[in-house]
Amino acid sequence: MEEVNVNISVMKGDKLFNENAPFAINIFAPESKDMKNRSNADLICLIDISGSMAGAKINLVKQSLKVLVKLMDKTDRICIILFNDSAKNFFNLNYLTDEIKNKLYDIIDNIKAEGGTSIMSGLEIAVDVLINDKDKEKPNRASSILLLSDGCDNEYNDIALVEKLRNLTKNKDLNFTLNSFGYGGDHDPQTMKKLSNIRDGTFFYVDKYENVAEFFGIVLGTCASVISNKASLVVELLNKKCEIKKIFGEEYLYTYDKDKDSNYFTTTMLQFIYGKEFTYVLELDLKSNELKEGEDLILIDFMYQDYEKNFHKIRVTYKYTLNDANKSKANKEYIRSQVYDVIDKSLKMKKNSQNEEAKAALNEMKNWLVENNQIYQDSNRDGDNLFLNDINLALKFCDIANNNNNKNNHNNNNIYLGNDIDNYSYIETKYQTKIESEMTCKIMSNIKKNSSSTSNIYTNYRQELYSSDSKRTLETVRENSSLKKREEYDFEPTNKNKKKKCIIF
């Protein structure tokens, strides 16, 4: 395995929102352009084949799976599990030789959609496959469960599903991520988000045909870029008179006991990836009169095990200073974390029917950004104010909830407008779910994944390579398939009048 040089830096920012001092810890993983050293992917595809997936959605899934199989190497493996009211292992974990690929294309064509939705039954089989995998200890393997669904579990809510998944994996040495893909306007983004969170994965909102290819390319490229699936970060505040007051994204990232030791925390990475910058933001209550210039303040240990079972440890000590050379970058990371922390809280307040409180918090953050000229642009979109746009999106979500009687708000979304109340309720839920899903993706990207902005999340060359190849392949599949253009974006359920068992907020 090539030598991996990991760089770690600590930056102190200004006191912008309160009296606590913000700090940003950056871990820079090196680029590796040697495809010979790529990790091998083990993908467990968990496919929702409930009745609401019939038609365009299941056709899209089948074509997407073929693209994914085509992109995978003979050293990669795939497993396909189908679930509706119950689940079955449709295609067991297998290396993808050319012969197996051709066989798998025919198998995928026979997938049909009917019945209800039991996500838990599929997860149970997926975890069992990983537990009983004879090759799981082989070097250079990166495992991920891909959950593709358009709905909500008929039996468990999001909290129960997360708890059951935790129990399934408790005390088991399983190194896998879980990436979730929400299809159409009737899925539950919060459930998808929470399931991905606890397994260090990503939630993808699928509302366009072209996106699926890119998302699969991202997942495969990420697996190919894994340096280690056993990495951890330990941060200790050395001056015990000071205190760690807040860790952004703590519910997604960290394990620590505030009551027992507020000066120490640790986080685990299930995927430490080539070409990725990991940023962790925290607030410290510094007793400045107790500190001396140059005093050792923060001790950071970053540890990981490579695929040859070699253990690596990098230790960095931050010495207290009044003037940090990287203060502006620390400020930006801190403000970014504050923005998406507020958006995340607004989503939770909305769920608890605190709509006005959510809007007040969002407007307070928006006003602070404008008054202090703290506006950041998306490098991929000229003149686009990233933070303001995302806050406005969250405000729009809150406004829609209070404006259910204004049906004309949805005419610009090319959604079928029915004449009865059930149709309209579905349309309303679909539009709200679209916005909520976009917000959820941004929250995960900016808090959990700790990427500088949504435009920088997937900068690794392997992810770009797989995504571009995936797009081209899917275009070829689409041109050669019988999928009608009308169906490409038609994510209406088979029965529009059917009431859903899951209510989005």
N, C-alpha and C positions, 0 to 999 in steps of 0.2 A: 504494500500500500504506500502511495506517495506520502511524503511528509506534509503534514497539515499545520500551517502557521496561523494560529488564531490570535487576533489582536483585540485587546479589551481597553476601553477608555472610560473614564468617569468625568462628568462635566457638572458644574454647579451653575444654576441660573439665578435670576433675580427673584425677589419676593413679589409676585405679580397679583395673586388673588388673596393672599392672607399673609400671616407672619411666618409661615413655614418656608424653609428654603427648598426649592426644587432641585433634584439631581436626576441626571440621565446616565444610565450605564449602557454602553454600546459594546456588543460582541460582533466582530467582523469575521465571518467565515470566508476563507479564500475561494477564488474561482478555480475550477478544474475543468479543462477542456479536453481531457483525455478520456474519450468514450470507452476505452478499454477497461477503465477502472470504475465504470458505472455500477451502481447497485442494481440488483435484479428485483423486479417487482412481483409481489404475490398479491393479487387483487381478488377480494371476495365481493362479488357483485350481488347485492341484495335487491331484487327487483320486485316492485309492487305490481301484481297482476290482478288487482281488484277491479270490479266492474267499471269504476269511473276512469280507469286507464284505457278502456277499450277505444279503438279508433286511432286518431292521430297520435295520441300520446304513446301508446304501446308500439306503434309503427316507428316513431322517432327513437324510442328506446332500443328497438331491435336493430335499426340502422346504425345507431351510435355504438352499440356493442360490437357490431361487425368492424367498425372503424377502429375501436379500441383493440380488438383482437389482431387486426392487420398491423397496427403499430407496434405490438409487443414482440419481443425477441424470443428465440427458442429457449433461452435460459430463464425467461419469465414464466409465471404460472397464473392461471385464472380459475376461479370457481364461480359458478352461477347458482344462486339460491332464489327460488321463486316463492312469494308469499301472497296469500289473500286472507281467508279465514284461518288458514293454517299454512305451514311452510314445508318445502321439500328441497333437498339437494338435487338440483336439476343437472348440474355438470360438476363433478368433483374436481378438486384442485389438481391441475395437471399442467405439465410443461407443454409449451405451444410449438411443437414441431409443425412442419407444413401439413403433414397428414392430419394431425389433430385440429389444426386451424380449419381445413376444408370440412372436416366432420362437424366442427362447431358452428360453422356458417349455416349448415342445414338444420342443426338443432335449434339455433336461434329463430329460424323462420317458423318453427312450430309453436312458439310461445303465444299463448292466448290469454285474454284478460276477462275475469269474471269473479264474482263473490265479494266478500267484505275485506277488511284491512286489519291484520294482526302483525304489527311491526315486531313485537316481542318474539313471536314464534320464529321469525327469520333471524333475529339477532342471536337467539339461543343456538340455532344450527351453525351460524357463522362462527361464533366463539368456540363451539365444539370442534369445528373443522380446524381452527388454529391450535387448539389444545392437543389434538391428535395428529398434527402434522409431523411426519417423521423427519422432514428436512428443515424444520424451523431453526435448528442450531447451525445450519450450514452458513459459512461466511457470505457477506455481501447480499443479504436479503432484506427487503423492506416491505412490510405487510400493511395493507390498508383495506378496510371495509368500505364499499361504496353503496350507500343507501339511496335508491332512486324511488321516489314516491310522490304522489300528488295529493295525498289526503292525510287524515288523522287516524291514529289507532282507535279502533272501535271499543277497546277494552280498558286501556290505561291512559291517563292524562300525562302531560310532559314530566311532572315531578316523579310519578310512579315509574315511568319508563326509564328515566335516568337512574333512579335508585335500583331498579332491577338489573340494569346494565352494570352498575357498580358491583352489585352482589355477584353477578356472573363472572366478573374478572378479578374479584377480591382474592388476594393471596395466590394468584396465578402469575407466573412469570411470562406475561404476554406483551410483546412489543408491537402493537399495531395502532394505526390511527383510524379514525372514522370520518369520512367525508360524506356529507349529505347533499342531495340534489332535490330541491323542491320544484315540482312541475305544476304550472298553471296557477289559477287564482283561487283554488280551494284547498291548498295545502296549509300546514301549520308551521310557519317559520320559526316560532319559538321552540317547538319540540325539536325541529331539525337543528336549530342552533345549539340547544342544550346537549343533545346527543353528540354533536361534533366537538363541543367544548371539552367534555370530559375525556376525550381521546385525542386531543391535540390536533383536530382536523379543521376543515373549512366547510362552511355552508355556502352552497351555490344556488342562486335563484335562476331557474330555467324559464324564461319567457320568450326566447327567440330560438329559432331552429339552429342558427349558426353558433349560438353560445355553447351548445353541448359539445361540439368538437373541441372548442377551445378549453373548456373545463376538463374534459378527459385528458387532453394534452397536458394541462397543468398538473393533474394528479400523477400521470405517468412520468412526466419530467421531474416532479418532486421526488418520486421514488428513486429515480435514476441518480438523483443528486445527493442522496443521504450519505453523510459522513459517518454518523453514528445514530443508533436508536436507543442509546443509553447515555444521555448527557444531563448534567444538573448544574445549577448555579446556586451558590450559597453566598449570602451577603450578611456581614456582621458589622454593626456600629461599635467601634472600639471605645469611644468615649461614652461611658455609661450614664453620664449626666445628660446627654443628648438622647433623642428618641425618634424612632421611625413613626410618623403620624399617619401616613397614608401610602398605600402601594396601589398604583393604578392597575386595574384588571385583576385584582387579587382573587376574586371569586373564581376566575378562570385559570389562574396561573400558579398560585402559591400555596405552600403548606407552612403555617406558622401559628403560634399561640400568642395572641396579643396580651392575654392576661399573665402568662408565665414569662414571656420574654419578647418585649416589643423592639428589641435591638438586633433581631436575628430572623432571617427567613430563607427559605429554599424553594426552588422551582425545578421541575423536571421537564426536559424536552424529549418527546418521543421521536422527533426527527430534527437532528442537527444537520443543516443542509449547506452544501457548497454554494458560494455566491450570495449568501443571505446575510443581511444586517439585522441583528436582533437588538431592540432597544427596550430597556426597562426603566420606567419612570416612577420616582417616589418623592415624598415630601418628608423633610427632616425638621424637627424642632431643635434648632441649634442654640446652645447656650454660649453665645458669642463671647461673652465676658469670661467664660471658662476655657476658651480655645486659644491656642497659640498658632501663629503662622508656621506652617510646615509640620504641624502635629499630625500623626497618623490618625485618620478619622474613620475610614471605611476599609474593611478587608473583604476582598472578593476572591472566591475560589470557583473556577470553572473546570468541571471534570467530565470526561467522556471516555467511552470505551470503543475502540474501532473494531472493524469486522475481523481483525486478526486477534481479537481478545486482548490487545494491548491497552493499558490504562494510561490516560494522559491527565495531568493536572496543571492548570495555569493559575498562578496567584498574582493578584494586583492589589497594591495598597494605595489608597487615595490620601494624599496629604492636604490638610486644610489650607485653603488660600482665599484671600478676599477677592482677588481678581482672576477669574478663570478665563483663559484664552478662548475657550469654546462656549462662552456664555450665551451667545446668540443662538447657537444650535440647541443648547440645553433649554433655552426659553421656548423655542419652537416646539420641541418634543413635549414639553410640559403643557403648553397651550393646546396642542393637538390632543393630548390625553385628557385634559379638562373638557374640551369640546365634546369628545365622544363619550366621556363619562356622564356628562349632562344629558346627551341624547339617549344613552342607555337607561338612565334613571327616568327620563320622560316616558319611555316605552313602558317601564314598570308602573309608573304613576297612572298612565292611561289604562293599563290592565286593571288597576284598582279603582277605576272610575274617578280618578283625580285629574280630570282633563284640564281644568283651569290652572291647577298647580303646575302641571306639565308645561303648559304654554308660558306661564310666568317664568319658570326656570330657563326655558329656551330663549325667551326674549331678553332676559337678563344677560345671558351669555352673548347673545347677538349684539346687544347694545355695548357691552364691554369691548368686544372685538372692534366695532366701528369706532368708538370713542378713543380707543388706544391704538388705532391704525394697525391692528394685528390681523391682517388679511393675507392668506397664503393662496397662491395660484397652483392649479394642477398643471404640471409641466407638459401633459399631453393635450391640454385644451387651453389655448391662448385666451387670456383675459377671464378665465373661469375661476371665481373665488371659491375654493374648495370648501372651506369651513362654513362660510355663509350659505352656500348652496345646500349643504347637508343639514344645517339647522333649519333652513326654510322648508326642506323636505319633511323634517320632523314636525314642523308647525302645520304643514299642509295635512299631514296625517291626523293631527289633533283637530283641525278645522273640519275635515270630512266627517269625523265622528259626531260633530254637532250640527251637521247640515244634511241629514238623511233625506230631507224632503225636497232637496234641490236636485232633481233627476238630471237636469240638463248639464250638470257638472261632468257627466260621464260620456257625453256624446262624442267628445274628441278622442276617445280611447278605442273606437272601432269595436265596441262591445255590443252584442245583440241586446236590444232593449225590449223586454217582454211586456205584456199588458197586465199580468197578474202580480200579486204581491210576492209570491215565491220567486218568480223570475227576477223581480227588482232586488229582493233581498240577496239573491246570489250575485247579481251585478255589483251591488254595494260592497259585499264581502270580498269579491274578486279584486275590485279597485283598491280597497284598503289593504288587502293582502299583498298586492303588488308593491305598494309604497312601504309597507312594514317589512317586506322581504328585502327591499333595497337598503333600508335603514339597518336591518339586522346584519346584512353582509358588510356594510361599512363599519358597524360597531365591532364585529369580530376582527375585521382586518386591522383596525386601528387600536383596539384595546388588547385583544387576545394575542393577535399575531405581532403587535407592536411594530408595524411597518410605518415608515415616515408618512406615507400617504397611499391612497388606493392606487395611484398610478405607478408606485414602486413595489407593489407586493410581489409581482412575479417577474423579476428582472434577470433571474438566472438563465443563462443561455440555453440550458437543456430544456427548461420549461418553455421558452420561446420556440425552440426547435420542434419539440413535440406538438405544441399548440398549432404552429403553422402547418406542419405535416398533417395533423389531424383535420384541420380546416380544408385543406386541399383534397384529402381522401374523402371526407364527407360530401364535398361538392360533387365528386365523381359518383359516389353512391347515389346521391339525390338525382343527378342527371340520368342515371341508368335505372332508376327505380320507378315504380308505378305510383309513388306517393303524389297525390294531387297537390297543386300549389295551394289550393284553398285549405287543405288540411295542415299545411306547415305551421300555421299559427293558430289553428282552431283548437283551443284548449277548453272548449265548452264540455260539460259533462254530457253523457248519453241522455240522461233524463234531467232537463233543466228544472223541472218542478219538484224533484226529489229533495227533501229537506236533509241537510247534513247533520250528522251526529256530533260534529265538532263545531263549536262557535268560536270564531276568532275574536277574542276579547268580548 
